[in-house]
Amino acid sequence: MYKLARPITGTSWILAWGLSLVVGTALGRGSISPADQVPYGVASDYLVGHHLLKEGQFQEALQFLHPAYRSHPDVPTIALDFQEALVAEGYLNDALEVMDRLVGDFPDSTAFLLQRSRLNIQLGNTRAALEDLRTVRNKGDFSPEMTHAEARLLAAEGDLSQALDVYRDGLDRFPDRGEDFYLGMVRLLQGEGKTKEILKLVDEALVKLPDAPGLWLAALHFQVLDGQHERALATALQADRHFSDLEAAGRYHAVDGDEGSLPPPSLGDSYLVELADFYVQRGEVERAVGVLEPAAEKGELKLNASLWLARIFLGTGQLEKAEPLVDDILRRWPDAARGWFLLGKLQEGRDQWDKAIPHYAQAARRAPADPEIRLAYVRAMLVAWEKDLAVKSPTKEQGLLRAQLEEQAVVALTLAPPGDSQGQLVLGYAFRTLNDPWRAEGCFERAAADPELKIAALTQRSLCFDEMGDLGRARRVLEDLLKDFPDHPEVANSLGYFLAEKGLDLDRARELVGGALKLQPGNGAFLDSMGWILYRQGELEAAFDYLIQAVNVLPDDPVILEHLGVVMVDMGQKAEGETMLRRALKMGGDRDRIQSALDRLAVVDSAGTNPGP
């Protein structure tokens, strides 16, 4: 026992999963409670093993279930729990031996045959799995799920014709599952690249089942794949009319398909949208616009399609086309949250972030649980109010802006999916701006799951740990990031600047930033980092040269202005240094730190001695 079977690979687990619900239901109907029919001598071992199994402690359960099974392999309750634990631990061949014995002892048990079939699928024994399924079929105890399983097994064996016949037999046995079975046949034919056959099949299916949404979608998709674009457009329009008529007559009822079936569209205007969306997925944006724009010009598009077309225009920078469409949406559907959202997007496209904010506010009031709207609202506030939000000692008006941002960011945090990396990045910036590094750090960690955002997100996460006072974790994040991106200049600069700021390992910091400057010699941030490292090392003239170059590249950067001011003061250029520090303060620099430097300068002027930076 416990000879590990080969792992589940390829499509085997998918085929097996198709039977799992059926098997579970069948076993459940005929299962025996743990206390029943368990011989007294092994009851203790069995009950402990059964409890561990239900707790998910499979390896531990085996230690008790194995001796119980060895003593009484003919007791189904013990055997079923034992094979379940074996499967959980990957001992599939051993589990199959258990099921072989159960089937031999109880040849009339459909549940045992199905479980053995499932194990054979997982092990890649498709022929053996098929034999058990056919035995069940011959007993007359067959279900739609078993139809799917048998057809897929036959297709996996290369017998496509017989697989399709199984589905056609299913159409006769289970007429209410016709859409599922036709789509099952479509998937099998798609796997063989038989687009022409699919189109014939779908035509046949729509004659018999015109109210099946998934079949209309299949027709659209495969007509496009076959290059029949005019026919696809006609099909979309026909589907829209058909379901609109059904809706008007009160006769529309969506039917849920099996796993993997094409999702049914929203009722009414979504078939045009589905067709346009399919074109966008294929990179054919012009075709997508061509599907929707003519109807829009005639005023025939319903809300969803109008929103979708406006979004295409905004996403492709066609603001002049988006504007009248958005205006028409809000005229016809003034309470449509997405209409107000797109009006905000239109203002964003014009770089008028302050004007976008009230439109996002309107959208949020109409759709308070929409995460995309909330995140857009937060992002617009961050951009439009950047300088006001950065002030360390805000005025009353600036305090109100911060309070508004915090209110929306907290709500957005409860709505944004953890997997929305872009949204999590926006929230991270928002909470960092609000001096809440604890919330920000978690957002940045989630955002880093996106490889394209990883560098920005983890750099910001390091800053959060720094603001929390956890310098060890702040440095570790940057060191790990450098291991992942050893040749990335921004990563090297981030770690180098961190070391310079903390006065740590300045030689290494100089080497890191020097390497970054070789790759990007005109980068203002890198020039500033090198200047600050040299200042920390006491090389004032060299530091001054780098900082002058940096301020020429980024003349309004408050950090660079502050660094240059400090260096100039230490070089004896007190008046020029004070001017730079005051300019840094005006540009939104750290008020407390800069004011402290100015106060020290005032002490120098009055006492004639320099107390140090």
ROMAR-646178 format. One record per residue (C-alpha): x, y negated, z negated. Coordinates in steps of 0.001 Angstrom, whole numbers, plus 500000, padded with zeros to 6 digits. Example, Ala and Ser with C-alpha at 12.3 -4.5 7.8 and 13.67 -1.06 7.14 Angstrom:
2
512300504500492200513670501060492860
// end
This chain:
613
500000500000500000500810496324500390502790496664503598502271493153504919500467493187508249501549490871511036500275487332510484497116486001512087498149484132515209496788482829518481493025482994518896492562485967516596491629483882513581489078481928515641487386485107516801487457486507513283485970483346511809483017483697514159482049486857512296482885485659508792479498484116508028477698487128509402479826489519507400479455487489504236475684487458504612475500491153505409477739492132502523475759489867500245472482491573501119473822494978500293476331494155497582476276495743494173476748493644491066480132494127489350478680495996486384476753498535488488478046501958489475481581501334488204482849504448486411483461503937482716487106504941482856488105502139485231485522499526484222488057497494482273490563497298485140487843496565487649486153493791485666489437492005485000490398492319488667486978491137489786487220488053487551490727487218488822489555487663492403486715485190491940489156482761490328491347482924493425494230484714491661494581487361494336498023488796493565497094489213489897493751490756490876495523493406492941497378494665489868494037495662488322491977496504491407494600498829492907494543501396490072490745501173489925490510501894493647493097504678493470491004506404490819487644505890492557488018505015496267484462506202496898482851503393494841481890500594497300481995497826494690485603498584493801486618499165497413485133495881498664486840493798495997490126495588496608490046494997500359489092491340499799492157490838497612494336492645500163493109490365502949493717487275500828497321488349500276497895489220503944497876493032503638495543493456506600496541496996507615495930498203504065492572496439503970491697498145507259492438501557505705489995500745502906487291499750505396487942502860507513487171504989504481484057502978503626482734503274507173483430507015507076481556507370503768478702505046504784478373505291508594474945503586508580476220500414506895476124497490509328477973495302506836480935497676506633481137497991510420481149494209510789483844493767508177486024496362509872485435494643513196486553491364511687489752492919510335490513494470513719490085491068515361492561489557512917495006492356513680494549491954517432492808495329517837490124493968520125489034497312521544488414498756518085486568495586517087484381495870520186483488499469519406482156498504515978480182495579517398478627497831520017477708500376517348475925497608515471474215496503518700473011500070519345471543500160515847469412497184516848470847495026514088472391492304516240472520488517515810473379485496517984476720485188516189477561488772517097476723487970520714479286485169520650481862487427518991481429490300521470481585487979524481484741486295523241486386489633522540485625490849526029487004487625527512490133488001525400490505491484526882490285489981530372486796491316531110485114487990531934482301489526533965481178491772531126481531488891528644479122486821530734476743489789530878476726489928527067475687486288526985472944486897529561471679489773527453471701487328524534469502484945526536466838487680526678467242488752523039467369485255521518465608482820523866465720480031521255469535480082521412469711479522525160471719476291524962474317477947522715474744480903525035474961478838528210477603476652526568479385479811525453479524480918529083480766477464530054483640477746527591484646481168528898484624479950532491486500476806531492489238478967530003489665480519533434489568477150535223486417478059537148484908474584537524482764475441540573481190478392538764480524476174535737478673473637537852476437476370539335475808477776535867474906474389534400472542473649537295470801476954536567470713476214532832469186472741533217466339474134535312465485476509532451466415474213529537466029470572530603465724469380526998469160470683525925471533467714525326474728469772525419473971471049528901473595467528530276476945466618528719478565469686530249477159468713533634478614465210533325482054466375532271482513469037534899481106466901537699483797464346536852486470467044536687485364468199540141485602464652541498481832464300541943481672460781540504478497459588542215476718462756541185477940462320537592476514458791537479473199460039538869473162462823536262473764460341533434470932458106534625468633461115535035469469462304531511468772458863530075465370458754531753464537462296530705465271461796527017463671458361526979460496459988528311460733462711525664461204460122522969458243458102524191456119461243524169457366462205520707458612465536521990462373465233521419463952467703518987467738468103518900468994471667518508472216472296516612474657474535518439477184477015517112480688476022516149482650474562519034479640473508521085479603470092522698478122467526520296474668466251521263474624462556522147472598459860520455469133459557521907468332457067524656471269455268526259474223457405525294474642459493528428475993456505530323478204455819527319479371459436527235480283459266530911482123455972530467483902457287527378485037460374529293486557458103531937488363456089529258489783459297527790491132460091531250492679456615531515490195455533534178488993452316532534487820450745535799485531453688536458484195453395532904483355449738533488481834450613536852479428453008535119478045450408532709478540446980534269475887447180537028473207448094534516474427445328532202474091442740534966470477443806535461469820443657531712469022447380531650471550448524529048470327449352525596472186448341522468474765451128522159475825450946525785475994447131525655478213447286522576480416449886524188480920447843527370481663444681525396484250446596523425485943447788526612486174444193527830487600443023524505490045445925524347491363445127527805491610441384527183488736440462529524487327437827527172485509435928529916483439439056530648482998439982527006481622436607525889478318436551527863477720440208527027478224439618523283475956436562523461473293438677525194473604441397522524473022438904519711470137437305521592468388440634522140469400442322518882470159439528516361470322441959513439472849444271515087475863444374512772478110445522515587477121442520517665478402440173514951481478442366514613482254442009518307481741438249518077484449438271515415486657440338517715486069437792520475487362435017518198490363437172517279491142437525520960491283433739521160493551433657518101490840431804516180490967433929513047489271431372510831486231431406513136486170435212513122485722435384509337482073434183509107481092436554511917482623439500510070480800438338506957477512438454508875478342441941510146479237443168506648475941441890505243474032443854507883476143447025507625477652447013504114478959450598504355480761450259507698484509450645507000485665449246510351483754446011509786485107445632506244488674446246507352488365443728510174486994441225507648489974441791505317492485441596508165491044438314509430491322436780505965494940437889505662495860436265508966493742433115508733494615432324505116498194433593505102499790430419503702497060429779501138497188433375499896500994433292499574500961430375497113502099431496493656500195428756491812496965428386493817494610425454493682490955426009492826490070426302496522492937428712497161491848430724494132488398431107495669489973432433498856491939434997496853488787436033495010486943436515498313489781438614499716489914440744496561486153441362496624486248442565500223489463444564499824488080446487496832484909447355498772486929448317501862489129450595499756486069452632498755484947452933502392488127453387504422488922457045505198492307458133503801493263459276507286492704455819508785496369454846508715495858451449510331493129450612507841495233451785504895498099449592506106495808446544506186494609447328502666498190447751501484499071444273502715495904442899501142496620444321497684500268443300497840499154439777498680496833439953495666499773440926493417498355444415492918501301446651493845499744449681492147496825449843494597498999448681497477501529451474496959498885454185497405497574452540500561501044452315502063501722455954501199498586457008503094499421454726506017502847456373506325501166459577507518501079457944510964504563458352512487504242455016514288503510453202511008505899455133508783508760452633508748506595449589508065504455451415505497507315452931503505509318449696503547506298448002502014505876450876499545509439450319498392508640446649497793505626447709495716507816449845493454510231446926493190507390444656492083506339447262489517509871447214488116510561450799489216513858450162491032514766453854491137511717454815493162512037451677495301515554452690496304514658456372496803511924455468499282514421453473501369517163456109501080514736458815502251513588456576505063517198456096506175517670459871506268514647460156508569515734457193510739519541457002510450519944454858513561517060452455513020518355448893512449515346447663510464515594450579508044519319449952507554518669446256507008515894446935504477518126449135502346521088446775502737519053443752501675517589445673498719521097446521497503522195442896497956519204441564496031519926443909493128523693443408493271524246447115493909526870448773496116527525445596498117530149447203500328527604449781501497525014447047501929527457445136504138528126448232506214524409448937506689523496445404507744526618445156509895525475448226511796522013446709512247523549443484513606525581445415516169522315446705517581520422443396517268522973440576516931520398437786517229517936439092514640517263436282512140516318438617509287519518440652509741521646437466509860520016436328506618520717439687504952524408439535505900524644435944504678523132436891501334525439439901500941528471437706501627527184435175499102526899437938496513530470438918497301531634435325496797532450434602500465530600431283500635531974429986503968531162433210505790527745433354504106527034429774505209527872430629508831525462433574508922522666431657507192522989428723509609522568431204512471519568432751510709517814429425510129518337428501513777516474431679514755513769431405512067513641427720511081510484427993508946511270431177507036511140430207503335513483432981502163516214432002504648515812428325503722516097429201500041519224431290500600520846428528502638519962425955500000521510428022497204524717428561499209524984424874500080524581423885496433527336426306495419529563424898498167529136421415496670526652420162499274524079419418496576521920416883498425521695419043501549521051422106499397518262420369497511516671419386500835516736423008501972515246424236498689512425421709498833511758422682502437511610426338501404509104425382498719506978423521501252507014426512503625505496428770500953508579430206499257508609431676495759507670428618493674509031429889490353512387430971491745512944427873493884511836425526491135514278427230488788517086426549491291516013422905491561515934422597487761519483423949487547520522421430490176519007418646488094521072419852485130524191419660487325523366416081488336522867414950484737525671416888483055528204416986485874528712420752485537527265423633487531525530426208485324525551428769488196522850429983490584
// end
